[in-house]
Amino acid sequence: MYQFSYAEIHEDTPKQAREREHDAIRRSIELLEAAERAGPRSAEAVEALLFVQRLWTVFIEDLSQPANELPGKLRADLISVGIWVLKEVEDIRFERSRNFRAIIEISDVIAEGLK
């Protein structure tokens, strides 16, 4: 799921790329909501946190590339959001937090911006 060949991604229009990013973030929200219901030590939490961690790692790597065509300020802001999300994921994993809701809410805002 959500694995694409380089050729498929390389040929995307910006609109297709945004749609795929939107879908991936929506999927992360679904997983996080299931994890929130099941609890931070559940299999659902492990799945959700791993998915979110991988997703935002990919986003951050892409945003940090000079070839990324987004404006510099927006890229920097999204990288900051991504770093915050990764920190929140770690806090839940290491039982310093149980706050799935904060990640869900910021993910929802990002997803709406991609529409």
C-alpha positions in Angstrom: 0.0 0.0 0.0 1.2 3.5 -0.9 4.3 2.1 -2.7 4.9 3.4 -6.2 7.7 2.9 -8.7 10.1 5.8 -9.3 8.7 6.1 -12.8 5.1 6.5 -11.6 6.1 9.2 -9.1 8.4 10.9 -11.5 5.7 11.2 -14.2 3.1 12.6 -11.7 1.6 16.0 -12.3 1.7 18.3 -9.2 -2.1 17.7 -8.8 -1.6 13.9 -8.8 1.3 14.2 -6.3 -0.9 16.3 -3.9 -3.8 13.8 -4.3 -1.5 10.9 -3.3 -0.1 12.9 -0.4 -3.6 13.7 0.7 -4.6 10.1 0.5 -1.5 9.0 2.5 -2.2 11.6 5.2 -5.9 10.5 5.4 -4.7 6.9 5.8 -2.5 8.0 8.6 -5.4 9.7 10.3 -7.5 6.5 10.0 -4.7 4.5 11.6 -4.1 7.1 14.3 -7.8 7.2 15.2 -7.9 3.3 15.5 -4.7 3.6 17.7 -6.3 6.2 19.9 -9.3 3.9 20.5 -7.1 0.9 21.1 -4.5 2.6 23.3 -0.8 3.4 23.0 0.4 -0.1 23.7 -1.8 -1.8 21.1 -1.0 -3.4 17.7 -3.0 -0.6 16.2 -0.7 2.0 17.8 2.4 0.2 16.6 1.0 0.2 13.0 -0.1 3.8 13.1 3.0 5.2 14.6 5.2 3.3 12.2 3.2 4.5 9.2 3.2 8.1 10.4 7.0 8.0 11.1 7.7 6.6 7.6 5.3 9.0 5.9 6.8 12.1 7.5 10.3 10.9 7.0 9.6 10.7 3.3 7.9 14.2 3.3 10.8 15.8 5.2 13.4 14.2 2.8 11.4 15.5 -0.2 10.9 18.9 1.3 14.7 19.2 2.0 15.6 18.6 -1.7 16.7 21.7 -3.7 14.5 20.3 -6.6 11.4 20.7 -4.5 9.4 23.5 -6.1 7.5 24.7 -3.1 8.4 28.2 -1.8 11.2 28.1 0.7 9.2 29.4 3.6 6.4 26.8 3.1 9.0 24.0 2.8 10.6 25.2 6.1 7.3 25.4 7.8 6.3 21.9 6.7 9.7 20.5 7.7 9.1 22.0 11.2 5.7 20.4 11.3 7.2 17.1 10.3 9.9 17.2 13.0 7.2 18.0 15.6 5.1 15.0 14.4 8.1 12.7 14.6 8.8 14.0 18.1 5.2 13.3 19.1 5.4 9.8 17.6 8.5 9.1 19.7 6.8 10.5 22.9 4.0 8.1 22.4 6.3 5.2 21.6 8.3 5.8 24.8 5.2 6.3 26.9 5.9 10.0 27.6 2.6 10.8 26.0 -0.7 9.3 24.9 -1.7 12.3 22.7 -2.7 10.8 19.4 -5.2 13.6 19.0 -2.6 16.3 18.4 -1.1 14.4 15.5 -4.5 13.7 14.1 -5.5 17.3 14.2 -2.3 18.6 12.6 -2.6 15.9 10.0 -6.1 16.9 9.2 -5.1 20.5 8.7 -2.3 19.4 6.3 -4.6 17.1 4.4 -7.2 19.9 4.0 -4.4 22.1 2.6 -3.6 19.5 0.0 -7.2 19.5 -1.4 
